[in-house]
C-alpha cells in the first residue's frame, strides 16, 4: 500500500512529510529513530512539522512508538498496517536495531477486578541473527 493510500484510508490529509515518514519506515527492515527518518528525508522539514507529523501518524495507528530503556525511541509501521495482533519487539544490543517480531505475540495478562490495561509492551533484548553471523 502506498503512503498516499494509507493516509487516505485513515482520512488524513496527504502531506509530503507524512508520506516521507511512512515511506522511510516502510522501506526499512528495522524500526527507525526520528533522526534516522529525518536523515532519510534529508532534513527537509522543520522540527514543528516533524513533531506534528509523528504525533498525527502515531495517534492514527499508522506508526507505533517503541521505547527502549526509557531513552531510545524507534518507530515502526503500526499494527493497523502490518499486523493486527500485539507483538513483541527485539532490540539488538550490538547493532542497536529494533525489529517487530510479528510471530511473537505478547502474552494475555489477566488483572484483578477493577484494573484496566492501557498498554502492554514486550521488548526482547539480545543479539540479532545478523550480528551473530558476524561473530562466527
N, CA, C and O atoms as CSV, one atom per row, in Angstrom:
chain,resi,resn,atom,element,x,y,z
A,1,UNK,N,N,0.846,-1.172,0.000
A,1,UNK,CA,C,0.000,0.000,0.000
A,1,UNK,C,C,0.897,1.243,0.000
A,1,UNK,O,O,1.850,1.319,0.775
A,2,UNK,N,N,0.602,2.190,-0.843
A,2,UNK,CA,C,1.386,3.420,-0.956
A,2,UNK,C,C,1.075,4.351,0.217
A,2,UNK,O,O,-0.026,4.306,0.767
A,3,UNK,N,N,2.047,5.202,0.607
A,3,UNK,CA,C,1.808,6.148,1.702
A,3,UNK,C,C,0.551,7.001,1.499
A,3,UNK,O,O,-0.194,7.244,2.448
A,4,UNK,N,N,0.317,7.450,0.275
A,4,UNK,CA,C,-0.870,8.268,-0.001
A,4,UNK,C,C,-2.151,7.485,0.275
A,4,UNK,O,O,-3.115,8.033,0.811
A,5,UNK,N,N,-2.159,6.204,-0.092
A,5,UNK,CA,C,-3.335,5.357,0.143
A,5,UNK,C,C,-3.544,5.111,1.637
A,5,UNK,O,O,-4.676,5.091,2.120
A,6,UNK,N,N,-2.439,4.924,2.362
A,6,UNK,CA,C,-2.525,4.711,3.811
A,6,UNK,C,C,-3.136,5.936,4.479
A,6,UNK,O,O,-4.020,5.810,5.327
A,7,UNK,N,N,-2.667,7.117,4.099
A,7,UNK,CA,C,-3.208,8.355,4.677
A,7,UNK,C,C,-4.684,8.500,4.324
A,7,UNK,O,O,-5.499,8.861,5.173
A,8,UNK,N,N,-5.020,8.222,3.086
A,8,UNK,CA,C,-6.407,8.318,2.635
A,8,UNK,C,C,-7.313,7.357,3.400
A,8,UNK,O,O,-8.422,7.724,3.789
A,9,UNK,N,N,-6.844,6.131,3.617
A,9,UNK,CA,C,-7.601,5.124,4.363
A,9,UNK,C,C,-7.907,5.599,5.781
A,9,UNK,O,O,-8.952,5.269,6.342
A,10,UNK,N,N,-6.992,6.372,6.356
A,10,UNK,CA,C,-7.162,6.874,7.723
A,10,UNK,C,C,-7.763,8.279,7.762
A,10,UNK,O,O,-7.764,8.939,8.801
A,11,UNK,N,N,-8.272,8.724,6.611
A,11,UNK,CA,C,-8.897,10.046,6.497
A,11,UNK,C,C,-7.973,11.173,6.946
A,11,UNK,O,O,-8.401,12.122,7.602
A,12,UNK,N,N,-6.701,11.050,6.581
A,12,UNK,CA,C,-5.726,12.084,6.912
A,12,UNK,C,C,-5.303,12.818,5.648
A,12,UNK,O,O,-5.232,12.236,4.565
A,13,UNK,N,N,-5.029,14.088,5.807
A,13,UNK,CA,C,-4.565,14.911,4.707
A,13,UNK,C,C,-3.196,14.413,4.257
A,13,UNK,O,O,-2.336,14.087,5.075
A,14,UNK,N,N,-3.015,14.363,2.953
A,14,UNK,CA,C,-1.715,13.977,2.401
A,14,UNK,C,C,-0.757,15.150,2.498
A,14,UNK,O,O,-1.033,16.232,1.980
A,15,UNK,N,N,0.368,14.932,3.162
A,15,UNK,CA,C,1.439,15.928,3.154
A,15,UNK,C,C,2.721,15.196,2.780
A,15,UNK,O,O,2.854,13.996,3.018
A,16,UNK,N,N,3.650,15.919,2.200
A,16,UNK,CA,C,4.899,15.274,1.786
A,16,UNK,C,C,5.677,14.759,2.990
A,16,UNK,O,O,6.366,13.743,2.889
A,17,UNK,N,N,5.580,15.443,4.127
A,17,UNK,CA,C,6.274,14.994,5.335
A,17,UNK,C,C,5.680,13.677,5.831
A,17,UNK,O,O,6.425,12.739,6.117
A,18,UNK,N,N,4.383,13.591,5.937
A,18,UNK,CA,C,3.729,12.355,6.389
A,18,UNK,C,C,4.049,11.201,5.445
A,18,UNK,O,O,4.386,10.100,5.883
A,19,UNK,N,N,3.941,11.465,4.149
A,19,UNK,CA,C,4.241,10.423,3.168
A,19,UNK,C,C,5.701,9.991,3.268
A,19,UNK,O,O,6.010,8.805,3.154
A,20,UNK,N,N,6.597,10.954,3.481
A,20,UNK,CA,C,8.021,10.646,3.606
A,20,UNK,C,C,8.328,9.789,4.816
A,20,UNK,O,O,9.131,8.860,4.737
A,21,UNK,N,N,7.691,10.098,5.942
A,21,UNK,CA,C,7.891,9.320,7.171
A,21,UNK,C,C,7.421,7.879,6.958
A,21,UNK,O,O,8.135,6.930,7.286
A,22,UNK,N,N,6.219,7.726,6.410
A,22,UNK,CA,C,5.672,6.384,6.161
A,22,UNK,C,C,6.585,5.615,5.207
A,22,UNK,O,O,6.887,4.445,5.439
A,23,UNK,N,N,7.019,6.269,4.146
A,23,UNK,CA,C,7.874,5.621,3.155
A,23,UNK,C,C,9.209,5.195,3.759
A,23,UNK,O,O,9.677,4.086,3.501
A,24,UNK,N,N,9.822,6.058,4.557
A,24,UNK,CA,C,11.114,5.734,5.185
A,24,UNK,C,C,10.988,4.502,6.071
A,24,UNK,O,O,11.834,3.609,6.029
A,25,UNK,N,N,9.931,4.459,6.868
A,25,UNK,CA,C,9.731,3.323,7.775
A,25,UNK,C,C,9.419,2.051,6.981
A,25,UNK,O,O,9.930,0.976,7.294
A,26,UNK,N,N,8.580,2.183,5.957
A,26,UNK,CA,C,8.192,1.017,5.154
A,26,UNK,C,C,9.386,0.407,4.418
A,26,UNK,O,O,9.441,-0.808,4.226
A,27,UNK,N,N,10.326,1.229,4.013
A,27,UNK,CA,C,11.490,0.737,3.270
A,27,UNK,C,C,12.553,0.107,4.160
A,27,UNK,O,O,13.428,-0.613,3.677
A,28,UNK,N,N,12.477,0.377,5.454
A,28,UNK,CA,C,13.489,-0.126,6.379
A,28,UNK,C,C,13.139,-1.525,6.882
A,28,UNK,O,O,11.968,-1.861,7.061
A,29,UNK,N,N,14.168,-2.329,7.105
A,29,UNK,CA,C,13.959,-3.674,7.649
A,29,UNK,C,C,13.809,-3.654,9.163
A,29,UNK,O,O,13.401,-4.648,9.765
A,30,UNK,N,N,14.141,-2.514,9.779
A,30,UNK,CA,C,14.016,-2.405,11.237
A,30,UNK,C,C,13.383,-1.067,11.578
A,30,UNK,O,O,13.287,-0.179,10.731
A,31,UNK,N,N,12.952,-0.930,12.824
A,31,UNK,CA,C,12.356,0.323,13.276
A,31,UNK,C,C,13.410,1.429,13.206
A,31,UNK,O,O,14.604,1.165,13.345
A,32,UNK,N,N,12.964,2.658,12.991
A,32,UNK,CA,C,13.877,3.789,12.827
A,32,UNK,C,C,13.670,4.838,13.906
A,32,UNK,O,O,12.556,5.036,14.392
A,33,UNK,N,N,14.751,5.503,14.273
A,33,UNK,CA,C,14.649,6.634,15.194
A,33,UNK,C,C,14.179,7.855,14.403
A,33,UNK,O,O,14.221,7.867,13.173
A,34,UNK,N,N,13.740,8.867,15.119
A,34,UNK,CA,C,13.314,10.099,14.453
A,34,UNK,C,C,14.471,10.665,13.629
A,34,UNK,O,O,14.266,11.127,12.506
A,35,UNK,N,N,15.679,10.630,14.179
A,35,UNK,CA,C,16.845,11.162,13.464
A,35,UNK,C,C,17.133,10.366,12.192
A,35,UNK,O,O,17.484,10.943,11.163
A,36,UNK,N,N,16.988,9.056,12.261
A,36,UNK,CA,C,17.202,8.229,11.066
A,36,UNK,C,C,16.176,8.563,9.986
A,36,UNK,O,O,16.501,8.581,8.799
A,37,UNK,N,N,14.948,8.824,10.398
A,37,UNK,CA,C,13.903,9.201,9.438
A,37,UNK,C,C,14.207,10.576,8.861
A,37,UNK,O,O,14.069,10.790,7.657
A,38,UNK,N,N,14.622,11.512,9.719
A,38,UNK,CA,C,14.993,12.855,9.235
A,38,UNK,C,C,16.139,12.763,8.232
A,38,UNK,O,O,16.121,13.439,7.203
A,39,UNK,N,N,17.132,11.929,8.529
A,39,UNK,CA,C,18.260,11.755,7.605
A,39,UNK,C,C,17.778,11.210,6.266
A,39,UNK,O,O,18.251,11.630,5.210
A,40,UNK,N,N,16.830,10.269,6.313
A,40,UNK,CA,C,16.264,9.700,5.090
A,40,UNK,C,C,15.575,10.791,4.266
A,40,UNK,O,O,15.641,10.792,3.037
A,41,UNK,N,N,14.914,11.715,4.963
A,41,UNK,CA,C,14.203,12.806,4.285
A,41,UNK,C,C,15.110,14.009,4.055
A,41,UNK,O,O,14.667,15.054,3.578
A,42,UNK,N,N,16.374,13.848,4.396
A,42,UNK,CA,C,17.398,14.880,4.205
A,42,UNK,C,C,17.065,16.181,4.917
A,42,UNK,O,O,17.363,17.260,4.404
A,43,UNK,N,N,16.449,16.093,6.094
A,43,UNK,CA,C,16.184,17.273,6.921
A,43,UNK,C,C,15.348,18.339,6.244
A,43,UNK,O,O,15.527,19.529,6.506
A,44,UNK,N,N,14.450,17.933,5.389
A,44,UNK,CA,C,13.656,18.849,4.577
A,44,UNK,C,C,12.708,19.739,5.384
A,44,UNK,O,O,12.398,20.853,4.960
A,45,UNK,N,N,12.251,19.264,6.529
A,45,UNK,CA,C,11.200,19.959,7.274
A,45,UNK,C,C,11.720,20.479,8.611
A,45,UNK,O,O,12.743,20.017,9.116
A,46,UNK,N,N,10.992,21.454,9.179
A,46,UNK,CA,C,11.398,21.982,10.486
A,46,UNK,C,C,10.904,21.068,11.607
A,46,UNK,O,O,10.105,20.161,11.374
A,47,UNK,N,N,11.390,21.319,12.827
A,47,UNK,CA,C,11.074,20.460,13.979
A,47,UNK,C,C,9.579,20.366,14.245
A,47,UNK,O,O,9.069,19.293,14.568
A,48,UNK,N,N,8.880,21.483,14.110
A,48,UNK,CA,C,7.441,21.501,14.384
A,48,UNK,C,C,6.686,20.608,13.403
A,48,UNK,O,O,5.776,19.878,13.796
A,49,UNK,N,N,7.058,20.667,12.147
A,49,UNK,CA,C,6.405,19.835,11.131
A,49,UNK,C,C,6.635,18.358,11.424
A,49,UNK,O,O,5.710,17.548,11.349
A,50,UNK,N,N,7.883,18.014,11.760
A,50,UNK,CA,C,8.168,16.624,12.127
A,50,UNK,C,C,7.346,16.205,13.344
A,50,UNK,O,O,6.712,15.150,13.339
A,51,UNK,N,N,7.361,17.034,14.382
A,51,UNK,CA,C,6.648,16.704,15.621
A,51,UNK,C,C,5.173,16.447,15.340
A,51,UNK,O,O,4.625,15.431,15.767
A,52,UNK,N,N,4.536,17.358,14.631
A,52,UNK,CA,C,3.102,17.216,14.332
A,52,UNK,C,C,2.827,15.995,13.456
A,52,UNK,O,O,1.837,15.293,13.657
A,53,UNK,N,N,3.690,15.750,12.500
A,53,UNK,CA,C,3.502,14.598,11.609
A,53,UNK,C,C,3.640,13.283,12.371
A,53,UNK,O,O,2.819,12.381,12.206
A,54,UNK,N,N,4.680,13.172,13.208
A,54,UNK,CA,C,4.852,11.958,14.012
A,54,UNK,C,C,3.651,11.747,14.924
A,54,UNK,O,O,3.143,10.632,15.041
A,55,UNK,N,N,3.199,12.815,15.567
A,55,UNK,CA,C,2.069,12.714,16.501
A,55,UNK,C,C,0.807,12.257,15.769
A,55,UNK,O,O,0.111,11.354,16.233
A,56,UNK,N,N,0.515,12.874,14.637
A,56,UNK,CA,C,-0.675,12.514,13.860
A,56,UNK,C,C,-0.615,11.060,13.398
A,56,UNK,O,O,-1.600,10.330,13.510
A,57,UNK,N,N,0.532,10.641,12.883
A,57,UNK,CA,C,0.674,9.266,12.396
A,57,UNK,C,C,0.586,8.255,13.533
A,57,UNK,O,O,0.033,7.168,13.367
A,58,UNK,N,N,1.132,8.619,14.679
A,58,UNK,CA,C,1.054,7.714,15.838
A,58,UNK,C,C,-0.366,7.654,16.391
A,58,UNK,O,O,-0.870,6.572,16.691
A,59,UNK,N,N,-1.011,8.804,16.528
A,59,UNK,CA,C,-2.386,8.841,17.047
A,59,UNK,C,C,-3.351,8.055,16.167
A,59,UNK,O,O,-4.318,7.479,16.664
A,60,UNK,N,N,-3.093,8.030,14.870
A,60,UNK,CA,C,-3.982,7.322,13.938
A,60,UNK,C,C,-3.670,5.825,13.859
A,60,UNK,O,O,-4.440,5.060,13.278
A,61,UNK,N,N,-2.537,5.404,14.446
A,61,UNK,CA,C,-2.164,3.994,14.408
A,61,UNK,C,C,-1.354,3.605,13.183
A,61,UNK,O,O,-1.033,2.430,13.004
A,62,UNK,N,N,-1.021,4.567,12.340
A,62,UNK,CA,C,-0.233,4.261,11.145
A,62,UNK,C,C,1.182,3.848,11.535
A,62,UNK,O,O,1.754,2.930,10.946
A,63,UNK,N,N,1.740,4.530,12.528
A,63,UNK,CA,C,3.045,4.132,13.058
A,63,UNK,C,C,2.897,3.883,14.553
A,63,UNK,O,O,1.946,4.353,15.178
A,64,UNK,N,N,3.836,3.146,15.119
A,64,UNK,CA,C,3.834,2.987,16.568
A,64,UNK,C,C,5.233,3.222,17.109
A,64,UNK,O,O,6.239,2.967,16.447
A,65,UNK,N,N,5.255,3.713,18.328
A,65,UNK,CA,C,6.493,4.070,19.001
A,65,UNK,C,C,6.971,2.886,19.831
A,65,UNK,O,O,6.179,2.218,20.497
A,66,UNK,N,N,8.270,2.636,19.781
A,66,UNK,CA,C,8.889,1.578,20.578
A,66,UNK,C,C,9.934,2.254,21.458
A,66,UNK,O,O,10.887,2.845,20.950
A,67,UNK,N,N,9.761,2.170,22.769
A,67,UNK,CA,C,10.676,2.825,23.704
A,67,UNK,C,C,11.568,1.761,24.339
A,67,UNK,O,O,11.079,0.789,24.915
A,68,UNK,N,N,12.873,1.957,24.227
A,68,UNK,CA,C,13.854,1.032,24.793
A,68,UNK,C,C,14.555,1.728,25.954
A,68,UNK,O,O,15.142,2.795,25.773
A,69,UNK,N,N,14.499,1.136,27.136
A,69,UNK,CA,C,15.199,1.651,28.324
A,69,UNK,C,C,14.874,3.112,28.644
A,69,UNK,O,O,15.724,3.824,29.179
A,70,UNK,N,N,13.690,3.558,28.334
A,70,UNK,CA,C,13.262,4.940,28.590
A,70,UNK,C,C,14.161,5.977,27.928
A,70,UNK,O,O,14.119,7.147,28.307
A,71,UNK,N,N,14.969,5.584,26.957
A,71,UNK,CA,C,15.886,6.514,26.296
A,71,UNK,C,C,15.728,6.500,24.784
A,71,UNK,O,O,15.513,7.540,24.160
A,72,UNK,N,N,15.835,5.336,24.213
A,72,UNK,CA,C,15.819,5.196,22.765
A,72,UNK,C,C,14.387,5.028,22.281
A,72,UNK,O,O,13.653,4.167,22.767
A,73,UNK,N,N,13.999,5.859,21.321
A,73,UNK,CA,C,12.664,5.760,20.731
A,73,UNK,C,C,12.824,5.437,19.251
A,73,UNK,O,O,13.548,6.115,18.522
A,74,UNK,N,N,12.139,4.398,18.834
A,74,UNK,CA,C,12.145,3.992,17.426
A,74,UNK,C,C,10.697,3.920,16.950
A,74,UNK,O,O,9.775,3.779,17.753
A,75,UNK,N,N,10.512,4.018,15.647
A,75,UNK,CA,C,9.178,3.963,15.057
A,75,UNK,C,C,9.102,2.845,14.022
A,75,UNK,O,O,10.050,2.599,13.276
A,76,UNK,N,N,7.954,2.178,13.996
A,76,UNK,CA,C,7.678,1.136,13.004
A,76,UNK,C,C,6.257,1.348,12.496
A,76,UNK,O,O,5.478,2.087,13.097
A,77,UNK,N,N,5.932,0.701,11.399
A,77,UNK,CA,C,4.556,0.789,10.913
A,77,UNK,C,C,3.628,0.227,11.970
A,77,UNK,O,O,3.949,-0.755,12.639
A,78,UNK,N,N,2.497,0.846,12.111
A,78,UNK,CA,C,1.548,0.465,13.146
A,78,UNK,C,C,0.892,-0.867,12.889
A,78,UNK,O,O,0.939,-1.407,11.783
A,79,UNK,N,N,0.283,-1.382,13.927
A,79,UNK,CA,C,-0.362,-2.691,13.842
A,79,UNK,C,C,-1.515,-2.686,12.853
A,79,UNK,O,O,-1.889,-3.738,12.334
A,80,UNK,N,N,-2.077,-1.529,12.587
A,80,UNK,CA,C,-3.184,-1.441,11.633
A,80,UNK,C,C,-2.690,-1.768,10.225
A,80,UNK,O,O,-3.423,-2.344,9.420
A,81,UNK,N,N,-1.445,-1.397,9.936
A,81,UNK,CA,C,-0.905,-1.614,8.599
A,81,UNK,C,C,-0.320,-3.012,8.451
A,81,UNK,O,O,-0.666,-3.728,7.511
A,82,UNK,N,N,0.557,-3.410,9.360
A,82,UNK,CA,C,1.304,-4.666,9.221
A,82,UNK,C,C,0.626,-5.854,9.880
A,82,UNK,O,O,0.372,-6.864,9.223
A,83,UNK,N,N,0.339,-5.752,11.130
A,83,UNK,CA,C,-0.183,-6.878,11.910
A,83,UNK,C,C,-1.317,-6.383,12.784
A,83,UNK,O,O,-1.223,-5.311,13.382
A,84,UNK,N,N,-2.357,-7.135,12.860
A,84,UNK,CA,C,-3.478,-6.732,13.701
A,84,UNK,C,C,-3.335,-7.250,15.115
A,84,UNK,O,O,-4.209,-7.023,15.950
A,85,UNK,N,N,-2.228,-7.954,15.399
A,85,UNK,CA,C,-2.034,-8.518,16.726
A,85,UNK,C,C,-0.959,-7.745,17.481
A,85,UNK,O,O,-0.073,-7.144,16.874
A,86,UNK,N,N,-1.043,-7.766,18.803
A,86,UNK,CA,C,0.002,-7.188,19.650
A,86,UNK,C,C,1.205,-8.119,19.560
A,86,UNK,O,O,1.075,-9.333,19.720
A,87,UNK,N,N,2.364,-7.547,19.307
A,87,UNK,CA,C,3.547,-8.370,19.102
A,87,UNK,C,C,4.739,-7.837,19.891
A,87,UNK,O,O,4.725,-6.713,20.393
A,88,UNK,N,N,5.758,-8.666,19.985
A,88,UNK,CA,C,6.979,-8.294,20.700
A,88,UNK,C,C,7.913,-7.524,19.766
A,88,UNK,O,O,7.744,-7.524,18.547
A,89,UNK,N,N,8.894,-6.873,20.372
A,89,UNK,CA,C,9.951,-6.204,19.622
A,89,UNK,C,C,11.284,-6.766,20.093
A,89,UNK,O,O,11.452,-7.080,21.271
A,90,UNK,N,N,12.228,-6.890,19.171
A,90,UNK,CA,C,13.556,-7.390,19.516
A,90,UNK,C,C,14.555,-6.253,19.377
A,90,UNK,O,O,14.630,-5.607,18.332
A,91,UNK,N,N,15.327,-6.010,20.440
A,91,UNK,CA,C,16.358,-4.972,20.450
A,91,UNK,C,C,17.720,-5.647,20.460
A,91,UNK,O,O,18.047,-6.378,21.395
A,92,UNK,N,N,18.515,-5.405,19.424
A,92,UNK,CA,C,19.858,-5.979,19.357
A,92,UNK,C,C,20.815,-5.057,20.106
A,92,UNK,O,O,20.980,-3.892,19.745
A,93,UNK,N,N,21.435,-5.587,21.140
A,93,UNK,CA,C,22.327,-4.779,21.967
A,93,UNK,C,C,23.648,-4.475,21.255
A,93,UNK,O,O,24.434,-3.650,21.722
A,94,UNK,N,N,23.887,-5.140,20.130
A,94,UNK,CA,C,25.121,-4.898,19.387
A,94,UNK,C,C,24.938,-3.811,18.318
A,94,UNK,O,O,25.632,-2.795,18.337
A,95,UNK,N,N,24.015,-4.029,17.402
A,95,UNK,CA,C,23.820,-3.072,16.301
A,95,UNK,C,C,22.767,-2.010,16.617
A,95,UNK,O,O,22.594,-1.057,15.858
A,96,UNK,N,N,22.064,-2.178,17.742
A,96,UNK,CA,C,21.058,-1.222,18.229
A,96,UNK,C,C,19.797,-1.161,17.365
A,96,UNK,O,O,19.011,-0.222,17.493
A,97,UNK,N,N,19.595,-2.136,16.500
A,97,UNK,CA,C,18.389,-2.158,15.673
A,97,UNK,C,C,17.230,-2.767,16.451
A,97,UNK,O,O,17.419,-3.610,17.327
A,98,UNK,N,N,16.029,-2.319,16.109
A,98,UNK,CA,C,14.805,-2.832,16.719
A,98,UNK,C,C,13.935,-3.396,15.606
A,98,UNK,O,O,13.696,-2.730,14.599
A,99,UNK,N,N,13.462,-4.626,15.789
A,99,UNK,CA,C,12.603,-5.256,14.792
A,99,UNK,C,C,11.298,-5.694,15.428
A,99,UNK,O,O,11.274,-6.168,16.564
A,100,UNK,N,N,10.214,-5.533,14.687
A,100,UNK,CA,C,8.931,-6.078,15.115
A,100,UNK,C,C,9.003,-7.590,14.939
A,100,UNK,O,O,9.434,-8.087,13.898
A,101,UNK,N,N,8.585,-8.299,15.949
A,101,UNK,CA,C,8.577,-9.757,15.909
A,101,UNK,C,C,7.115,-10.203,15.822
A,101,UNK,O,O,6.518,-10.612,16.817
A,102,UNK,N,N,6.558,-10.116,14.626
A,102,UNK,CA,C,5.137,-10.400,14.419
A,102,UNK,C,C,4.732,-11.800,14.844
A,102,UNK,O,O,3.584,-12.032,15.221
A,103,UNK,N,N,5.673,-12.733,14.785
A,103,UNK,CA,C,5.346,-14.112,15.145
A,103,UNK,C,C,5.383,-14.346,16.658
A,103,UNK,O,O,4.949,-15.393,17.137
A,104,UNK,N,N,5.901,-13.369,17.408
A,104,UNK,CA,C,5.964,-13.495,18.871
A,104,UNK,C,C,4.901,-12.577,19.464
A,104,UNK,O,O,5.077,-11.359,19.508
A,105,UNK,N,N,3.817,-13.158,19.913
A,105,UNK,CA,C,2.706,-12.373,20.445
A,105,UNK,C,C,2.933,-12.043,21.909
A,105,UNK,O,O,3.557,-12.810,22.642
A,106,UNK,N,N,2.419,-10.890,22.327
A,106,UNK,CA,C,2.511,-10.557,23.747
A,106,UNK,C,C,1.521,-11.438,24.497
A,106,UNK,O,O,0.406,-11.667,24.028
A,107,UNK,N,N,1.925,-11.927,25.651
A,107,UNK,CA,C,1.028,-12.814,26.400
A,107,UNK,C,C,-0.202,-12.064,26.911
A,107,UNK,O,O,-0.152,-10.867,27.194
A,108,UNK,N,N,-1.286,-12.791,27.019
A,108,UNK,CA,C,-2.505,-12.200,27.576
A,108,UNK,C,C,-2.326,-12.093,29.088
A,108,UNK,O,O,-1.983,-13.067,29.758
A,109,UNK,N,N,-2.561,-10.909,29.602
A,109,UNK,CA,C,-2.388,-10.663,31.034
A,109,UNK,C,C,-3.762,-10.497,31.667
A,109,UNK,O,O,-4.587,-9.720,31.188
A,110,UNK,N,N,-3.994,-11.224,32.729
A,110,UNK,CA,C,-5.268,-11.106,33.453
A,110,UNK,C,C,-5.003,-10.378,34.763
A,110,UNK,O,O,-4.209,-10.815,35.596
A,111,UNK,N,N,-5.684,-9.268,34.915
A,111,UNK,CA,C,-5.528,-8.454,36.118
A,111,UNK,C,C,-6.709,-8.655,37.056
A,111,UNK,O,O,-7.774,-9.106,36.633
A,112,UNK,N,N,-6.522,-8.322,38.329
A,112,UNK,CA,C,-7.642,-8.403,39.271
A,112,UNK,C,C,-8.775,-7.460,38.852
A,112,UNK,O,O,-8.558,-6.497,38.117
A,113,UNK,N,N,-9.938,-7.747,39.315
A,113,UNK,CA,C,-11.112,-6.934,39.012
A,113,UNK,C,C,-10.842,-5.476,39.381
A,113,UNK,O,O,-10.262,-5.182,40.427
A,114,UNK,N,N,-11.270,-4.579,38.511
A,114,UNK,CA,C,-11.103,-3.153,38.752
A,114,UNK,C,C,-9.870,-2.562,38.085
A,114,UNK,O,O,-9.755,-1.341,37.974
A,115,UNK,N,N,-8.949,-3.405,37.639
A,115,UNK,CA,C,-7.748,-2.936,36.948
A,115,UNK,C,C,-7.995,-2.989,35.443
A,115,UNK,O,O,-8.665,-3.896,34.949
A,116,UNK,N,N,-7.450,-2.009,34.718
A,116,UNK,CA,C,-7.608,-1.963,33.266
A,116,UNK,C,C,-6.253,-1.712,32.620
A,116,UNK,O,O,-5.521,-0.811,33.031
A,117,UNK,N,N,-5.924,-2.497,31.624
A,117,UNK,CA,C,-4.662,-2.354,30.902
A,117,UNK,C,C,-4.821,-1.284,29.828
A,117,UNK,O,O,-5.755,-1.330,29.027
A,118,UNK,N,N,-3.908,-0.325,29.817
A,118,UNK,CA,C,-3.934,0.677,28.759
A,118,UNK,C,C,-2.891,0.368,27.689
A,118,UNK,O,O,-3.020,0.793,26.541
A,119,UNK,N,N,-1.859,-0.375,28.078
A,119,UNK,CA,C,-0.788,-0.665,27.133
A,119,UNK,C,C,0.027,-1.858,27.632
A,119,UNK,O,O,0.248,-2.012,28.833
A,120,UNK,N,N,0.462,-2.683,26.714
A,120,UNK,CA,C,1.338,-3.803,27.050
A,120,UNK,C,C,2.500,-3.792,26.073
A,120,UNK,O,O,2.293,-3.714,24.862
A,121,UNK,N,N,3.719,-3.870,26.587
A,121,UNK,CA,C,4.900,-3.899,25.735
A,121,UNK,C,C,5.758,-5.102,26.097
A,121,UNK,O,O,5.914,-5.438,27.271
A,122,UNK,N,N,6.306,-5.741,25.085
A,122,UNK,CA,C,7.241,-6.834,25.315
A,122,UNK,C,C,8.465,-6.567,24.449
A,122,UNK,O,O,8.398,-6.640,23.222
A,123,UNK,N,N,9.585,-6.256,25.103
A,123,UNK,CA,C,10.832,-5.992,24.397
A,123,UNK,C,C,11.828,-7.076,24.781
A,123,UNK,O,O,12.171,-7.248,25.951
A,124,UNK,N,N,12.274,-7.790,23.782
A,124,UNK,CA,C,13.250,-8.856,23.977
A,124,UNK,C,C,14.611,-8.290,23.582
A,124,UNK,O,O,14.770,-7.732,22.497
A,125,UNK,N,N,15.591,-8.438,24.472
A,125,UNK,CA,C,16.926,-7.901,24.205
A,125,UNK,C,C,17.911,-9.037,23.997
A,125,UNK,O,O,17.821,-10.076,24.650
A,126,UNK,N,N,18.841,-8.837,23.094
A,126,UNK,CA,C,19.862,-9.837,22.812
A,126,UNK,C,C,20.655,-9.417,21.594
A,126,UNK,O,O,20.817,-8.224,21.338
A,127,UNK,N,N,21.153,-10.390,20.834
A,127,UNK,CA,C,21.846,-10.086,19.588
A,127,UNK,C,C,21.088,-10.718,18.429
A,127,UNK,O,O,20.627,-11.856,18.513
A,128,UNK,N,N,20.971,-9.963,17.357
A,128,UNK,CA,C,20.198,-10.409,16.196
A,128,UNK,C,C,20.977,-11.435,15.377
A,128,UNK,O,O,22.174,-11.635,15.584
A,129,UNK,N,N,20.282,-12.074,14.449
A,129,UNK,CA,C,20.907,-13.107,13.620
A,129,UNK,C,C,22.039,-12.538,12.773
A,129,UNK,O,O,23.027,-13.230,12.526
A,130,UNK,N,N,21.915,-11.305,12.330
A,130,UNK,CA,C,22.958,-10.681,11.523
A,130,UNK,C,C,24.238,-10.493,12.336
A,130,UNK,O,O,25.326,-10.815,11.858
A,131,UNK,N,N,24.120,-9.976,13.554
A,131,UNK,CA,C,25.288,-9.783,14.420
A,131,UNK,C,C,25.883,-11.125,14.837
A,131,UNK,O,O,27.103,-11.261,14.933
A,132,UNK,N,N,25.027,-12.115,15.084
A,132,UNK,CA,C,25.515,-13.447,15.456
A,132,UNK,C,C,26.305,-14.091,14.320
A,132,UNK,O,O,27.289,-14.788,14.569
A,133,UNK,N,N,25.885,-13.865,13.080
A,133,UNK,CA,C,26.594,-14.430,11.922
A,133,UNK,C,C,27.986,-13.824,11.790
A,133,UNK,O,O,28.932,-14.515,11.411
A,134,UNK,N,N,28.113,-12.534,12.102
A,134,UNK,CA,C,29.407,-11.857,12.001
A,134,UNK,C,C,30.372,-12.301,13.090
A,134,UNK,O,O,31.587,-12.183,12.930
A,135,UNK,N,N,29.841,-12.809,14.194
A,135,UNK,CA,C,30.676,-13.246,15.316
A,135,UNK,C,C,31.279,-14.630,15.088
A,135,UNK,O,O,32.267,-14.996,15.724
A,136,UNK,N,N,30.683,-15.387,14.186
A,136,UNK,CA,C,31.128,-16.780,13.984
A,136,UNK,C,C,32.335,-16.865,13.085
A,136,UNK,O,O,32.829,-17.960,12.817
